[in-house]
Amino acid sequence: MNGLIVAAGQGARLREKGESKPLIKVKGVPLIERVINNARRAGVETFHVVSGYRGAPLRAALDAFAAREHVSITHVINEDWDRANGVSVYKARDYLSGPFLLTMCDHLVDPDIIRDVLAAPHEPDTVTLCVDHNIENPLNDPEDVTRVRCSDGRIQLVGKVIRDYNAIDTGVFLCTPVLFDALEESFARGDESISGAMNVLAEWDKARSFDIKDRLWVDVDDPAAFRKGERLIDQGLL
């Protein structure tokens, strides 16, 4: 299984921890190394990492990590890193022709989330988003989460401002190349986000949800979330 990791943005809200968000160390290990290692434990074998802001030092660090850990990492460069995250995903279109796992460089997740979604049955030409139905979980920042409305395993709507939502986007997706077609359509409508593409897929009845149940994850996006991640790691939960 291929993995695609988006690591192109500035990460401005964690700037106090370091200049390059993917290389910020959480309990002594760079964020992106933790993301890759969790995915490897779940069965992902090769990785494509989209870099942009401060990309050169990130790529150098990943090359050293790949040599040390004997893991295949292909670099995808996004010179338009200041645009929405869907642009970073689209930059990888020519690199991925089959199913792949998509995740973010700052989302620490229980490897069992990835393992379970990879093992579940999937329909062809669909994209499956791992969702957290525990919308009151204190690990989540209600002001920052991406909200999801879904029913019977089908996604109806994804976005930051949804009143009648029943799940939260974990940032982990099992994708097929139909995602790139949806991104093109979403771009044409003026939305360059991954969420925009998921809403297009929902219209096409090609967006699916996967319940992570009681598995844990955290979006390490600001100092408060950083501290939550450290605590979970200390407790052996991530």
Secondary structure as the mmCIF struct_conf table of DSSP 4:
data_model
#
loop_
_struct_conf.conf_type_id
_struct_conf.id
_struct_conf.beg_label_comp_id
_struct_conf.beg_label_asym_id
_struct_conf.beg_label_seq_id
_struct_conf.end_label_comp_id
_struct_conf.end_label_asym_id
_struct_conf.end_label_seq_id
STRN STRN1 ASN A 2 ALA A 7
BEND BEND1 GLY A 9 GLY A 9
HELX_RH_3T_P HELX_RH_3T_P1 ALA A 12 LYS A 17
BEND BEND2 GLU A 19 SER A 20
HELX_RH_3T_P HELX_RH_3T_P2 LYS A 21 LEU A 23
STRN STRN2 LYS A 25 VAL A 26
TURN_TY1_P TURN_TY1_P1 LYS A 27 GLY A 28
STRN STRN3 VAL A 29 PRO A 30
HELX_RH_AL_P HELX_RH_AL_P1 LEU A 31 ALA A 42
TURN_TY1_P TURN_TY1_P2 GLY A 43 GLY A 43
STRN STRN4 THR A 46 SER A 51
TURN_TY1_P TURN_TY1_P3 TYR A 53 ARG A 54
HELX_RH_AL_P HELX_RH_AL_P2 GLY A 55 GLU A 69
TURN_TY1_P TURN_TY1_P4 HIS A 70 HIS A 70
STRN STRN5 SER A 72 ILE A 77
TURN_TY1_P TURN_TY1_P5 GLU A 79 ASP A 82
BEND BEND3 ARG A 83 ARG A 83
HELX_RH_AL_P HELX_RH_AL_P3 ASN A 85 TYR A 90
TURN_TY1_P TURN_TY1_P6 LYS A 91 ALA A 92
HELX_RH_3T_P HELX_RH_3T_P3 ARG A 93 TYR A 95
BEND BEND4 GLY A 98 GLY A 98
STRN STRN6 PHE A 100 MET A 104
TURN_TY1_P TURN_TY1_P7 CYS A 105 ASP A 106
STRN STRN7 HIS A 107 VAL A 109
HELX_RH_AL_P HELX_RH_AL_P4 PRO A 111 ALA A 119
BEND BEND5 ALA A 120 ALA A 120
TURN_TY1_P TURN_TY1_P8 PRO A 124 ASP A 125
STRN STRN8 VAL A 127 ASP A 132
TURN_TY1_P TURN_TY1_P9 ILE A 135 GLU A 136
TURN_TY1_P TURN_TY1_P10 PRO A 138 LEU A 139
BEND BEND6 ASN A 140 ASN A 140
TURN_TY1_P TURN_TY1_P11 PRO A 142 ASP A 144
HELX_LH_PP_P HELX_LH_PP_P1 VAL A 145 THR A 146
STRN STRN9 ARG A 147 SER A 151
TURN_TY1_P TURN_TY1_P12 ASP A 152 GLY A 153
STRN STRN10 ARG A 154 GLY A 159
BEND BEND7 LYS A 160 VAL A 161
BEND BEND8 ARG A 163 ASP A 164
STRN STRN11 ALA A 167 CYS A 175
TURN_TY1_P TURN_TY1_P13 PRO A 177 PRO A 177
HELX_RH_AL_P HELX_RH_AL_P5 VAL A 178 ALA A 188
TURN_TY1_P TURN_TY1_P14 ARG A 189 GLY A 190
BEND BEND9 SER A 193 SER A 193
HELX_RH_AL_P HELX_RH_AL_P6 ILE A 194 GLU A 203
TURN_TY1_P TURN_TY1_P15 TRP A 204 ASP A 205
STRN STRN12 ALA A 207 ASP A 211
TURN_TY1_P TURN_TY1_P16 LYS A 213 ASP A 214
STRN STRN13 TRP A 217 ASP A 219
BEND BEND10 ASP A 222 ASP A 222
HELX_RH_AL_P HELX_RH_AL_P7 PRO A 223 ASP A 234
TURN_TY1_P TURN_TY1_P17 GLN A 235 GLY A 236
#
